[in-house]
Amino acid sequence: MTAKSKKAVKPATKKKPVTRKKTPEVIFEEPTKEWSSYLRDEIVNVKAVESSGKWNTLLVKGQDKKKDPFMYNKVKRSYQVPLNSYRKGGGIYRILDDQKRRQIMKYSEEFPNGMTQQEFFERELGVDLNPVLPPDDNFWRTDRRGRVTLTKKGLLLDLNHSVDMLKYLILLSNKMLISPSYDVRELKATYEFMMVDEGKVTSKKVEQAEFKAKAYTRFAEITKSKEKMIGFIKSLGRTIPINHTEDWMKAEILSSLEKSPLDFLNIVEHPQYEHKIFVQESVEAGAIRRMSDRRYTLDNGIELGDLTDTISYLANPENQDVKMRIKAQIELAKR
C-alpha cells in the first residue's frame, strides 16, 4: 500500500472587512439673533396745544384757539421726569425699563444676552441713570440732559438719536401736561404741548381729502336727478316739504356733505340705502307708521321694531305679499 497521501489543504478564505456606517456628524448651529433697538426711525414734532387749555389765562376771553398760546417770546416751559406719588413710595418716576432685554447689535459683544433699556441709554450717554441715586448724584435732577425746555417754536425730535429719544420719554412721562398725539390733544384741559407725528397727520389729511373728493363725486351724481335728491333726503327719514325746490334740496344735501364727508358717504353707500328710502315712502303713504325713532308698525298695528327690523321684515320672502300691498299704497299716494 502506498504511503498515506497528504490531505489537500483548502486555501484560507479572507474575511470581508466589516464596514460600519458612519454616524452623520451633528452640527449645532447657534440660533440666529434677532436684533432690536430702543430707538425708532421716526420724526416727532412737539407743538404747543391750542389755547383752549393751559394757556387760556394768557388770552382774551372768547378767543380760544385763535391766538398764539405764547403771546410773549419769553414764555417757556421746562419738563423733568415727575415724582412718584406718596402711595407709590415717592422718588423719581422710572421711565427706563430695567428688566426686559433686547439684542442690540452695537453692544452685542459687551451684552451677549441682550441689554435693558436703562443699560442701553447708560451706554449711549455714558452716565448712571438709576433713578434712586442720591439727589446730588442723580442724573434726572442734576444733568441738563434730564430736562427738556420748550418755547413757542416747539421742538423737533429725531427718535433715531438717543438724546432725542430720551427727551421724548421725559416729555411723555408728564402725562398731565403733554398730549401723546395730535388726535387726543383736546382730551385734557391741562395739556400744554402735543406730540405730532407729521407723517401720520399728513396721511390723515390726504385720507380726508380723498373722502371729500369722493363725496363731491356722489353729490354730483345725486343732484343730477330730482328723484335721487328726493331719495337721499328720504333716506334720512325726512319728509319733503310740499313747496320744495330743487335748489332747496341741493342745499340740504350739500349741508349734509359739508358737515361730514365720511358720514355722507356712509349714507349713500350703505347697503340698505334704497330700503331706507322705501320705508320713508311707506310712512308718507300711511302704510307704515313711525311711532318713534325706534318703533315702526304696519297700518294695521302689527309691530315691526326699529328701522333695521322693519327693513328685515320687508326683505323676508314670507312677507312679500305685505310688501306688494305697501308698494301699491305708495304708487297711489304719488298720483
C-alpha beads as a LAMMPS data file, in Angstrom:
LAMMPS data file: protein, C-alpha beads

335 atoms
334 bonds

1 atom types
1 bond types

-500.0 500.0 xlo xhi
-500.0 500.0 ylo yhi
-500.0 500.0 zlo zhi

Masses

1 110.0

Atoms # bond

1 1 1 0.000 0.000 0.000
2 1 1 1.404 3.326 -0.865
3 1 1 2.213 5.908 1.721
4 1 1 -0.708 7.794 3.035
5 1 1 -1.477 10.576 0.780
6 1 1 -1.440 14.038 2.276
7 1 1 -4.808 15.624 2.747
8 1 1 -5.404 18.551 0.480
9 1 1 -5.352 21.768 2.460
10 1 1 -8.038 24.236 1.476
11 1 1 -6.792 27.751 0.993
12 1 1 -7.895 30.085 3.838
13 1 1 -10.715 32.361 2.831
14 1 1 -10.162 36.025 3.511
15 1 1 -12.745 37.596 5.794
16 1 1 -14.524 40.542 4.293
17 1 1 -13.879 43.697 6.254
18 1 1 -16.893 44.829 8.224
19 1 1 -17.935 48.235 7.004
20 1 1 -19.548 50.318 9.653
21 1 1 -21.870 53.090 8.725
22 1 1 -20.550 56.434 9.729
23 1 1 -22.770 58.310 12.094
24 1 1 -23.523 61.645 10.475
25 1 1 -21.868 64.465 12.315
26 1 1 -24.409 66.653 14.022
27 1 1 -23.619 70.302 13.667
28 1 1 -25.228 72.528 16.208
29 1 1 -25.872 75.951 14.805
30 1 1 -26.227 78.874 17.100
31 1 1 -29.708 80.378 16.881
32 1 1 -29.813 83.483 14.757
33 1 1 -30.127 86.541 16.927
34 1 1 -32.978 88.887 16.220
35 1 1 -31.570 92.360 16.507
36 1 1 -33.720 95.046 18.028
37 1 1 -33.440 98.654 19.120
38 1 1 -34.637 101.122 21.711
39 1 1 -34.710 103.851 19.061
40 1 1 -37.231 104.457 16.264
41 1 1 -36.900 105.731 12.721
42 1 1 -39.409 108.485 13.319
43 1 1 -39.551 112.275 13.474
44 1 1 -41.829 113.822 16.099
45 1 1 -42.721 117.496 16.231
46 1 1 -43.503 118.824 19.710
47 1 1 -46.004 121.654 19.314
48 1 1 -47.954 123.876 21.692
49 1 1 -51.577 122.866 22.158
50 1 1 -54.139 125.452 21.045
51 1 1 -55.161 127.955 23.670
52 1 1 -58.234 126.118 24.948
53 1 1 -56.243 124.532 27.748
54 1 1 -53.408 125.695 29.988
55 1 1 -52.808 128.872 28.002
56 1 1 -56.375 130.114 28.444
57 1 1 -55.331 132.589 31.142
58 1 1 -52.998 134.330 28.696
59 1 1 -55.743 135.049 26.194
60 1 1 -58.686 137.359 25.763
61 1 1 -61.889 135.551 26.725
62 1 1 -63.781 134.192 23.728
63 1 1 -60.705 133.990 21.532
64 1 1 -59.888 130.318 22.209
65 1 1 -57.758 128.647 19.556
66 1 1 -57.452 131.890 17.602
67 1 1 -54.273 133.281 19.164
68 1 1 -50.752 132.078 19.709
69 1 1 -50.516 130.435 23.156
70 1 1 -47.141 132.122 23.619
71 1 1 -48.012 135.810 23.446
72 1 1 -44.534 136.703 24.624
73 1 1 -41.301 135.214 23.370
74 1 1 -40.053 134.837 26.939
75 1 1 -42.712 132.276 27.812
76 1 1 -41.065 128.882 28.290
77 1 1 -41.899 125.559 29.849
78 1 1 -39.407 123.170 31.379
79 1 1 -40.098 119.478 31.991
80 1 1 -38.372 116.818 34.067
81 1 1 -39.295 113.269 34.978
82 1 1 -42.027 113.666 37.642
83 1 1 -42.002 112.204 41.136
84 1 1 -43.991 109.150 42.155
85 1 1 -46.964 109.683 44.409
86 1 1 -46.632 109.144 48.149
87 1 1 -48.715 105.947 47.826
88 1 1 -46.162 104.562 45.367
89 1 1 -43.291 105.278 47.714
90 1 1 -42.225 108.628 46.277
91 1 1 -38.941 109.079 44.474
92 1 1 -38.344 109.782 40.789
93 1 1 -40.653 108.033 38.361
94 1 1 -38.838 105.298 36.401
95 1 1 -39.149 105.889 32.648
96 1 1 -36.492 103.358 31.558
97 1 1 -37.195 99.652 31.942
98 1 1 -34.510 97.688 33.799
99 1 1 -35.923 94.172 33.396
100 1 1 -36.678 93.238 29.774
101 1 1 -33.747 92.679 27.430
102 1 1 -33.235 93.234 23.719
103 1 1 -30.405 92.168 21.437
104 1 1 -28.596 95.338 20.366
105 1 1 -26.044 94.808 17.595
106 1 1 -23.949 97.804 18.618
107 1 1 -23.352 96.336 22.092
108 1 1 -23.591 92.609 21.280
109 1 1 -20.046 91.798 22.476
110 1 1 -20.444 93.599 25.774
111 1 1 -24.006 92.348 26.304
112 1 1 -24.280 88.947 24.527
113 1 1 -27.506 88.175 26.399
114 1 1 -29.108 91.450 25.466
115 1 1 -29.449 94.674 27.379
116 1 1 -32.210 96.529 29.178
117 1 1 -33.499 99.906 28.120
118 1 1 -31.714 101.542 31.069
119 1 1 -28.415 99.830 30.209
120 1 1 -28.710 100.966 26.598
121 1 1 -29.168 104.631 27.441
122 1 1 -26.469 104.453 30.105
123 1 1 -24.001 103.303 27.442
124 1 1 -25.248 105.898 24.953
125 1 1 -24.985 108.807 27.401
126 1 1 -22.079 107.482 29.486
127 1 1 -23.820 108.082 32.800
128 1 1 -25.623 106.134 35.539
129 1 1 -29.382 106.515 35.031
130 1 1 -30.505 104.818 38.230
131 1 1 -33.421 106.976 39.479
132 1 1 -32.879 106.014 43.145
133 1 1 -29.420 107.561 43.446
134 1 1 -28.961 110.392 45.995
135 1 1 -30.127 113.802 44.724
136 1 1 -26.583 115.149 44.288
137 1 1 -25.607 112.210 42.066
138 1 1 -28.937 111.712 40.334
139 1 1 -28.855 112.315 36.574
140 1 1 -32.567 113.133 36.496
141 1 1 -32.094 116.150 38.750
142 1 1 -28.530 117.310 38.105
143 1 1 -27.820 116.797 34.386
144 1 1 -29.166 119.267 31.829
145 1 1 -29.953 116.332 29.543
146 1 1 -32.548 115.245 32.101
147 1 1 -34.562 118.409 31.478
148 1 1 -36.485 119.464 28.338
149 1 1 -37.173 123.179 27.809
150 1 1 -39.770 124.212 25.231
151 1 1 -40.536 127.624 23.727
152 1 1 -43.115 128.882 21.238
153 1 1 -41.107 127.267 18.433
154 1 1 -41.654 123.813 19.875
155 1 1 -39.090 121.092 19.282
156 1 1 -38.260 118.619 16.531
157 1 1 -37.140 115.213 17.820
158 1 1 -35.386 112.534 15.775
159 1 1 -36.210 109.340 17.666
160 1 1 -33.338 107.559 15.941
161 1 1 -30.947 109.589 18.139
162 1 1 -30.574 108.516 21.756
163 1 1 -30.640 112.040 23.263
164 1 1 -33.796 112.949 21.352
165 1 1 -35.452 109.656 22.286
166 1 1 -34.663 110.349 25.948
167 1 1 -36.246 113.810 25.642
168 1 1 -39.285 112.174 24.068
169 1 1 -39.616 109.749 27.006
170 1 1 -39.175 112.569 29.531
171 1 1 -41.953 114.568 27.895
172 1 1 -44.293 111.555 27.719
173 1 1 -43.779 110.913 31.431
174 1 1 -45.534 114.244 32.105
175 1 1 -48.919 112.714 31.333
176 1 1 -50.996 115.622 32.607
177 1 1 -49.084 118.216 30.600
178 1 1 -48.042 116.528 27.338
179 1 1 -50.526 115.033 24.882
180 1 1 -49.116 111.796 23.387
181 1 1 -50.604 112.613 19.975
182 1 1 -52.359 115.261 17.913
183 1 1 -55.632 113.317 17.918
184 1 1 -56.066 113.349 21.712
185 1 1 -54.776 116.869 22.374
186 1 1 -58.217 118.100 23.479
187 1 1 -58.982 115.290 25.938
188 1 1 -57.370 117.124 28.856
189 1 1 -57.539 120.842 29.537
190 1 1 -54.138 120.610 31.270
191 1 1 -52.219 119.706 28.096
192 1 1 -49.600 122.319 27.201
193 1 1 -47.799 120.563 24.335
194 1 1 -48.571 117.690 21.991
195 1 1 -46.514 115.091 20.144
196 1 1 -47.214 115.373 16.432
197 1 1 -46.173 112.640 14.030
198 1 1 -46.132 114.725 10.864
199 1 1 -46.276 111.613 8.695
200 1 1 -49.475 110.376 10.324
201 1 1 -51.086 113.811 10.295
202 1 1 -50.257 114.212 6.599
203 1 1 -51.671 110.753 5.817
204 1 1 -54.847 111.603 7.681
205 1 1 -55.221 114.872 5.776
206 1 1 -54.754 113.026 2.478
207 1 1 -57.328 110.440 3.527
208 1 1 -59.823 113.155 4.465
209 1 1 -59.217 114.885 1.127
210 1 1 -59.913 111.613 -0.687
211 1 1 -63.160 111.156 1.253
212 1 1 -64.160 114.708 0.396
213 1 1 -63.410 114.279 -3.316
214 1 1 -65.397 111.031 -3.438
215 1 1 -68.276 112.646 -1.547
216 1 1 -68.489 115.506 -4.054
217 1 1 -68.499 112.990 -6.898
218 1 1 -71.502 111.233 -5.336
219 1 1 -73.090 114.633 -4.688
220 1 1 -72.860 115.417 -8.400
221 1 1 -74.450 112.057 -9.255
222 1 1 -77.344 112.551 -6.841
223 1 1 -78.106 116.165 -7.762
224 1 1 -78.426 115.323 -11.473
225 1 1 -81.813 113.784 -10.769
226 1 1 -84.725 115.219 -8.821
227 1 1 -85.822 111.709 -7.926
228 1 1 -82.398 110.866 -6.488
229 1 1 -82.335 114.084 -4.455
230 1 1 -85.734 113.255 -3.002
231 1 1 -84.498 109.737 -2.296
232 1 1 -81.434 110.991 -0.387
233 1 1 -83.482 113.269 1.865
234 1 1 -85.988 110.475 2.474
235 1 1 -83.156 108.097 3.390
236 1 1 -82.538 110.407 6.347
237 1 1 -86.104 109.769 7.500
238 1 1 -87.218 113.264 6.493
239 1 1 -90.352 114.357 4.662
240 1 1 -90.035 116.600 1.600
241 1 1 -91.975 119.891 2.034
242 1 1 -94.798 120.486 -0.449
243 1 1 -93.287 123.775 -1.613
244 1 1 -89.776 122.384 -2.053
245 1 1 -87.494 123.462 -4.896
246 1 1 -84.524 121.749 -6.465
247 1 1 -82.209 124.432 -5.088
248 1 1 -83.542 123.746 -1.590
249 1 1 -82.868 120.031 -1.983
250 1 1 -79.346 120.628 -3.311
251 1 1 -78.635 122.929 -0.375
252 1 1 -79.871 120.285 2.094
253 1 1 -77.735 117.575 0.519
254 1 1 -74.692 119.870 0.385
255 1 1 -75.166 120.744 4.047
256 1 1 -75.085 117.037 4.924
257 1 1 -71.882 116.578 2.902
258 1 1 -70.091 119.583 4.379
259 1 1 -70.992 118.549 7.908
260 1 1 -69.118 115.260 7.428
261 1 1 -67.984 113.877 4.050
262 1 1 -67.417 110.471 5.658
263 1 1 -70.922 110.319 7.161
264 1 1 -72.337 111.436 3.803
265 1 1 -70.573 108.551 2.056
266 1 1 -71.744 106.126 4.732
267 1 1 -75.333 107.164 3.948
268 1 1 -75.225 106.890 0.154
269 1 1 -73.067 103.741 0.141
270 1 1 -74.965 101.952 2.877
271 1 1 -76.220 98.538 1.660
272 1 1 -79.709 99.419 2.948
273 1 1 -79.817 102.882 1.340
274 1 1 -82.678 102.041 -1.053
275 1 1 -84.555 100.170 1.695
276 1 1 -84.452 103.253 3.937
277 1 1 -85.974 105.310 1.132
278 1 1 -88.713 102.698 0.717
279 1 1 -89.542 102.761 4.437
280 1 1 -89.799 106.569 4.428
281 1 1 -92.090 106.459 1.383
282 1 1 -94.168 103.828 3.177
283 1 1 -94.514 106.166 6.159
284 1 1 -95.580 109.056 3.915
285 1 1 -98.144 106.813 2.213
286 1 1 -99.559 105.709 5.559
287 1 1 -98.698 102.039 5.001
288 1 1 -96.198 102.089 7.873
289 1 1 -96.439 104.206 10.987
290 1 1 -93.379 105.679 12.679
291 1 1 -94.316 105.681 16.342
292 1 1 -90.855 106.908 17.408
293 1 1 -87.260 106.823 16.155
294 1 1 -87.014 103.202 17.324
295 1 1 -90.534 101.909 16.713
296 1 1 -92.413 101.201 13.497
297 1 1 -95.740 99.421 12.944
298 1 1 -97.852 98.427 9.964
299 1 1 -101.048 100.396 9.376
300 1 1 -102.966 97.516 10.982
301 1 1 -100.955 97.858 14.200
302 1 1 -98.549 94.925 13.755
303 1 1 -95.276 95.774 15.474
304 1 1 -92.201 95.838 13.222
305 1 1 -89.492 97.070 15.606
306 1 1 -86.821 99.666 14.765
307 1 1 -85.717 100.697 11.276
308 1 1 -83.386 97.711 10.841
309 1 1 -86.107 95.302 11.989
310 1 1 -88.581 96.919 9.600
311 1 1 -86.207 96.542 6.640
312 1 1 -85.575 92.886 7.577
313 1 1 -89.339 92.256 7.803
314 1 1 -89.929 93.667 4.326
315 1 1 -87.000 91.670 2.897
316 1 1 -88.346 88.397 4.283
317 1 1 -89.737 86.224 1.421
318 1 1 -92.664 85.257 3.638
319 1 1 -93.767 88.916 3.828
320 1 1 -93.673 89.783 0.125
321 1 1 -97.452 89.973 -0.093
322 1 1 -97.344 92.714 2.556
323 1 1 -94.562 94.494 0.673
324 1 1 -96.523 94.383 -2.581
325 1 1 -99.546 95.896 -0.822
326 1 1 -97.316 98.673 0.562
327 1 1 -95.874 99.346 -2.912
328 1 1 -99.378 99.771 -4.250
329 1 1 -100.174 102.259 -1.492
330 1 1 -97.010 104.217 -2.316
331 1 1 -97.864 104.388 -6.006
332 1 1 -101.395 105.524 -5.187
333 1 1 -100.060 108.244 -2.876
334 1 1 -97.752 109.582 -5.602
335 1 1 -100.613 110.227 -8.038

Bonds

1 1 1 2
2 1 2 3
3 1 3 4
4 1 4 5
5 1 5 6
6 1 6 7
7 1 7 8
8 1 8 9
9 1 9 10
10 1 10 11
11 1 11 12
12 1 12 13
13 1 13 14
14 1 14 15
15 1 15 16
16 1 16 17
17 1 17 18
18 1 18 19
19 1 19 20
20 1 20 21
21 1 21 22
22 1 22 23
23 1 23 24
24 1 24 25
25 1 25 26
26 1 26 27
27 1 27 28
28 1 28 29
29 1 29 30
30 1 30 31
31 1 31 32
32 1 32 33
33 1 33 34
34 1 34 35
35 1 35 36
36 1 36 37
37 1 37 38
38 1 38 39
39 1 39 40
40 1 40 41
41 1 41 42
42 1 42 43
43 1 43 44
44 1 44 45
45 1 45 46
46 1 46 47
47 1 47 48
48 1 48 49
49 1 49 50
50 1 50 51
51 1 51 52
52 1 52 53
53 1 53 54
54 1 54 55
55 1 55 56
56 1 56 57
57 1 57 58
58 1 58 59
59 1 59 60
60 1 60 61
61 1 61 62
62 1 62 63
63 1 63 64
64 1 64 65
65 1 65 66
66 1 66 67
67 1 67 68
68 1 68 69
69 1 69 70
70 1 70 71
71 1 71 72
72 1 72 73
73 1 73 74
74 1 74 75
75 1 75 76
76 1 76 77
77 1 77 78
78 1 78 79
79 1 79 80
80 1 80 81
81 1 81 82
82 1 82 83
83 1 83 84
84 1 84 85
85 1 85 86
86 1 86 87
87 1 87 88
88 1 88 89
89 1 89 90
90 1 90 91
91 1 91 92
92 1 92 93
93 1 93 94
94 1 94 95
95 1 95 96
96 1 96 97
97 1 97 98
98 1 98 99
99 1 99 100
100 1 100 101
101 1 101 102
102 1 102 103
103 1 103 104
104 1 104 105
105 1 105 106
106 1 106 107
107 1 107 108
108 1 108 109
109 1 109 110
110 1 110 111
111 1 111 112
112 1 112 113
113 1 113 114
114 1 114 115
115 1 115 116
116 1 116 117
117 1 117 118
118 1 118 119
119 1 119 120
120 1 120 121
121 1 121 122
122 1 122 123
123 1 123 124
124 1 124 125
125 1 125 126
126 1 126 127
127 1 127 128
128 1 128 129
129 1 129 130
130 1 130 131
131 1 131 132
132 1 132 133
133 1 133 134
134 1 134 135
135 1 135 136
136 1 136 137
137 1 137 138
138 1 138 139
139 1 139 140
140 1 140 141
141 1 141 142
142 1 142 143
143 1 143 144
144 1 144 145
145 1 145 146
146 1 146 147
147 1 147 148
148 1 148 149
149 1 149 150
150 1 150 151
151 1 151 152
152 1 152 153
153 1 153 154
154 1 154 155
155 1 155 156
156 1 156 157
157 1 157 158
158 1 158 159
159 1 159 160
160 1 160 161
161 1 161 162
162 1 162 163
163 1 163 164
164 1 164 165
165 1 165 166
166 1 166 167
167 1 167 168
168 1 168 169
169 1 169 170
170 1 170 171
171 1 171 172
172 1 172 173
173 1 173 174
174 1 174 175
175 1 175 176
176 1 176 177
177 1 177 178
178 1 178 179
179 1 179 180
180 1 180 181
181 1 181 182
182 1 182 183
183 1 183 184
184 1 184 185
185 1 185 186
186 1 186 187
187 1 187 188
188 1 188 189
189 1 189 190
190 1 190 191
191 1 191 192
192 1 192 193
193 1 193 194
194 1 194 195
195 1 195 196
196 1 196 197
197 1 197 198
198 1 198 199
199 1 199 200
200 1 200 201
201 1 201 202
202 1 202 203
203 1 203 204
204 1 204 205
205 1 205 206
206 1 206 207
207 1 207 208
208 1 208 209
209 1 209 210
210 1 210 211
211 1 211 212
212 1 212 213
213 1 213 214
214 1 214 215
215 1 215 216
216 1 216 217
217 1 217 218
218 1 218 219
219 1 219 220
220 1 220 221
221 1 221 222
222 1 222 223
223 1 223 224
224 1 224 225
225 1 225 226
226 1 226 227
227 1 227 228
228 1 228 229
229 1 229 230
230 1 230 231
231 1 231 232
232 1 232 233
233 1 233 234
234 1 234 235
235 1 235 236
236 1 236 237
237 1 237 238
238 1 238 239
239 1 239 240
240 1 240 241
241 1 241 242
242 1 242 243
243 1 243 244
244 1 244 245
245 1 245 246
246 1 246 247
247 1 247 248
248 1 248 249
249 1 249 250
250 1 250 251
251 1 251 252
252 1 252 253
253 1 253 254
254 1 254 255
255 1 255 256
256 1 256 257
257 1 257 258
258 1 258 259
259 1 259 260
260 1 260 261
261 1 261 262
262 1 262 263
263 1 263 264
264 1 264 265
265 1 265 266
266 1 266 267
267 1 267 268
268 1 268 269
269 1 269 270
270 1 270 271
271 1 271 272
272 1 272 273
273 1 273 274
274 1 274 275
275 1 275 276
276 1 276 277
277 1 277 278
278 1 278 279
279 1 279 280
280 1 280 281
281 1 281 282
282 1 282 283
283 1 283 284
284 1 284 285
285 1 285 286
286 1 286 287
287 1 287 288
288 1 288 289
289 1 289 290
290 1 290 291
291 1 291 292
292 1 292 293
293 1 293 294
294 1 294 295
295 1 295 296
296 1 296 297
297 1 297 298
298 1 298 299
299 1 299 300
300 1 300 301
301 1 301 302
302 1 302 303
303 1 303 304
304 1 304 305
305 1 305 306
306 1 306 307
307 1 307 308
308 1 308 309
309 1 309 310
310 1 310 311
311 1 311 312
312 1 312 313
313 1 313 314
314 1 314 315
315 1 315 316
316 1 316 317
317 1 317 318
318 1 318 319
319 1 319 320
320 1 320 321
321 1 321 322
322 1 322 323
323 1 323 324
324 1 324 325
325 1 325 326
326 1 326 327
327 1 327 328
328 1 328 329
329 1 329 330
330 1 330 331
331 1 331 332
332 1 332 333
333 1 333 334
334 1 334 335
